[in-house]
Amino acid sequence: MDPIRERCLSKLTNLRKVSSSPWCSEEYMGERLRGSKVIYHPKPSPNYLGTGTSLDKEAFRAHSRKSLQAARGCEMEIAQRDVYTINHDISKARRYVDIIKEEFVNCW
């Protein structure tokens, strides 16, 4: 969030959700939204799920853990976007979801 938007957030009384790209500073977003009723809505990079024939489980687990730690104390909702292929491997997508669930249990 740039300083102009940050000054305006307090004036947006009906703001319910803030979406962020995979390239934003999750720590910064977490700091700004912690304790508010605004939902932090990060979108993980599509590269974890959509590239390669196998899921790099440890890299995705580390990424998920970092996101969850940055958002601790926030309302949070995660959405995966911009994945165009999973290389015909539905188990890759299932494992991806399982990792997110496990990290929620471990970190949240």
N, C-alpha and C positions, 0 to 999 in steps of 0.2 A: 504494500500500500504506500502510495506516495503521500507527502505531507498534506496536500490539498484534500485528498479523499479522507485522510484521517481526521482532519478538522470537521469534515462534513458528516462523518458517521454519527456523531452525537445528535445531529439534527434530524436524522432519518429514524424517527421513532417507530415506524412500521417495518424496519429492516428485519428480516427473519433469517436470511442465509447469505453467507459470503463464500463464493466459489473461488478457488485458486488453481492456477496452473501447476504442472509438475515442476516448474522452474522458479516458483516463488520461495521466499524464505519462510519455511513453516514455523520456525521459532518466533519470528516477528509476528506472524499471524496469530499464533497461540497466545503471545503476550498481549496483543491488542484485544482478543476476543475472550480471554479467560475471565470467567465469572459473569459474563453477559449471557443473555438469552439468545444471542445470534448464533446460528449453527455454522460451524466451520466445515466447509465442504471441499476437501482436497481431492484432487484427481491424480492418482499415481501415473507415472510415465507409462505409456503403452508398450514401451520396449521390454518390460519384464514379461509380459504375457504374449505379445504379438510378434516377437522376433525369435528366430532360432527354433530348432525342433524340440528343445527341452527347456524346462523352466529352471533358471538358476535360483534354486530354493533359498540358499543362504544369502544371496544378494537381495532377494525380495524380502526375506525375513528381516534383514538389517534395515532395509528401507522402511518397512512397515513399523518396526520398533521405533525408529527415529521419528516418524510421523506421529505416532501415538504419544510418545514422550513430549513432543513439542506441543501437542494439543491437550495435554492433561489439564483438567479443570474446565475444558470447553465442552459445549455441545458439539457433537461430531457426526458426520455422515460421509461415507466414502463412496465415490462413484468411479468406475473404470470406463474410460472413453477412448475412442479412436483406435480400437483394436480391430484390424480388418481380417486377420487370419490367426488361427491358433494351430495351423499346420495339421488340420484334421485330427487333432488329439484332444478330445473332450476331457480326458483325465488331467491334462495340463491345466485346464480352467478350474476343474474341481480342486486340484491341489493348491492352486492360487487362492481360492476362497478359503480353504482349510487353513492355510498359513495366516491369513488375515484374522480368522476366528481365534486361532491359537494365540496370536500376538495380543489380541484384545484381552483374552483371559490372563495372559502373563504380564502385560504392561499396564492395563487400564486399572 
